[in-house]
Amino acid sequence: MGGAGFEDHFDRNAERYERARPPYPPALWRALRELGALTPGARALDIGAGTGQATAPLVEAGLAVTAVEPGPALAARLATRVPGATVVNARAEDIALDAGAFDLVTAATAVHWFDLEVLLPRLHAALVPGGLLVVWRNVYGDPEAEVTPFRRGIQAIVDRRQAPPRPGPGELEVDRWRERLTAGGLFLAERTVNLRWSIDLDSARVRDLFTTFSDWTPEEADEAAAVADRLGGTVTEHYATWLIALRRAELAD
Ligand SMILES: C[S@@+](CC[C@H](N)C(=O)[O-])C[C@H]1O[C@@H](n2cnc3c(N)ncnc32)[C@H](O)[C@@H]1O
């Protein structure tokens, strides 16, 4: 999956990305802990690491983290922000991985950028027997939440676009991703978690955050900020995060 120029998009906005993207909710880290994924000393591979929104808490939890990020500006920020991680500036599909080198692989709001046909067999080989692949994704605009005046304004901006809507139909749905991640039989779904959370954003943060979304132009992000200004300057956004924990399948020889 993925589209032309996405790496440029994130990379161009590296500083804004670090500033504006919200941290993952504490309940997500609790779920990872309950899964036994946060064992101090465990070796983790964080793919599509960006500026380290997942890498940093993994390092703080005491894991030995290798973080893979193809955008050079993002990778440089990541190395500065999380000096305890080993940063690899490359696509996850391209890096050399030793067999059984990792106890855990994480992909935080990144799974939609990977070529899973290439990646999943490589991750299967790189994980120890019984290793975990944990994939999660933020949905910026919880479809189950009340439709706020701000969301109506955002929808009006999106509706004016000529291009087909992105993310495309079904692309944010956890069930669909669980099917795709288990289809080849290399990974078994162990647990799915759905979280809902809210955050207050002022209009400057709205501009910054929406600019980081790869389907938003800077002009549209300005319009989103103007909507927030019209509504008093600060808006409450309702977001969702889903998580799928997958256990490495033991394959018969
Ligand atoms: C939406 S960001 C998520 C960053 C971070 N994990 C987070 O939770 O905020 C997706 C990241 O995946 C990276 N990415 C895109 N394609 C990739 C690939 N093939 N291999 C590794 N990372 C990739 C992008 O450069 C971007 O930094």
The ligand as a MOL file (V3000), in Angstrom:
LIG
                    3D

  0  0  0     0  0            999 V3000
M  V30 BEGIN CTAB
M  V30 COUNTS 27 29 0 0 0
M  V30 BEGIN ATOM
M  V30 1 C 1.9760 8.0460 10.5560 0
M  V30 2 S 3.7060 7.8680 10.8180 0 CHG=1
M  V30 3 C 3.7870 7.0360 12.4090 0
M  V30 4 C 5.0550 7.3510 13.1460 0
M  V30 5 C 5.1330 6.8340 14.5780 0
M  V30 6 N 5.2100 5.3950 14.6220 0
M  V30 7 C 3.9480 7.2960 15.4010 0
M  V30 8 O 3.3210 6.4530 16.0330 0
M  V30 9 O 3.6670 8.4840 15.4510 0 CHG=-1
M  V30 10 C 4.1390 6.5770 9.6750 0
M  V30 11 C 5.6450 6.4490 9.5370 0
M  V30 12 O 5.9460 5.2810 8.7550 0
M  V30 13 C 7.0650 5.5880 7.9580 0
M  V30 14 N 7.1070 4.6350 6.8490 0
M  V30 15 C 6.4580 4.7010 5.6750 0
M  V30 16 N 6.7760 3.6360 4.9150 0
M  V30 17 C 7.6320 2.8790 5.6150 0
M  V30 18 C 8.3210 1.6640 5.3580 0
M  V30 19 N 8.1730 1.0220 4.2100 0
M  V30 20 N 9.1370 1.1700 6.3150 0
M  V30 21 C 9.2750 1.8160 7.5050 0
M  V30 22 N 8.6470 2.9740 7.7990 0
M  V30 23 C 7.8370 3.5010 6.8730 0
M  V30 24 C 6.8290 7.0410 7.5390 0
M  V30 25 O 8.0110 7.6650 7.0800 0
M  V30 26 C 6.2800 7.6300 8.8330 0
M  V30 27 O 7.2950 8.1460 9.6530 0
M  V30 END ATOM
M  V30 BEGIN BOND
M  V30 1 1 1 2
M  V30 2 1 2 3
M  V30 3 1 2 10
M  V30 4 1 3 4
M  V30 5 1 4 5
M  V30 6 1 5 6
M  V30 7 1 5 7
M  V30 8 2 7 8
M  V30 9 1 7 9
M  V30 10 1 10 11
M  V30 11 1 11 12
M  V30 12 1 11 26
M  V30 13 1 12 13
M  V30 14 1 13 14
M  V30 15 1 13 24
M  V30 16 1 14 15
M  V30 17 1 14 23
M  V30 18 2 15 16
M  V30 19 1 16 17
M  V30 20 1 17 18
M  V30 21 2 17 23
M  V30 22 1 18 19
M  V30 23 2 18 20
M  V30 24 1 20 21
M  V30 25 2 21 22
M  V30 26 1 22 23
M  V30 27 1 24 25
M  V30 28 1 24 26
M  V30 29 1 26 27
M  V30 END BOND
M  V30 END CTAB
M  END
